């Protein structure tokens, strides 16, 4: 649970709401901190990357490796997509 005086969490209410919805600690902190900044709009659509379904399995594996998803070597393409989206 984030404390309102925790310097790494800028918007504790948003962080807690996201954690309650099942977001990872990292994802909840990233979104809560972005929403606390005036120059960021995390609710707007992100970059122009193609959807994961258009990526090759090798590309998905590399991305999973970059962010440290455990068990990626045994995952199918659909499992990699699911793990990346849940991260």
Helices and strands as residue ranges (DSSP letters): H 12-20, H 25-36, G 52-54, H 57-67, G 72-74, H 77-86
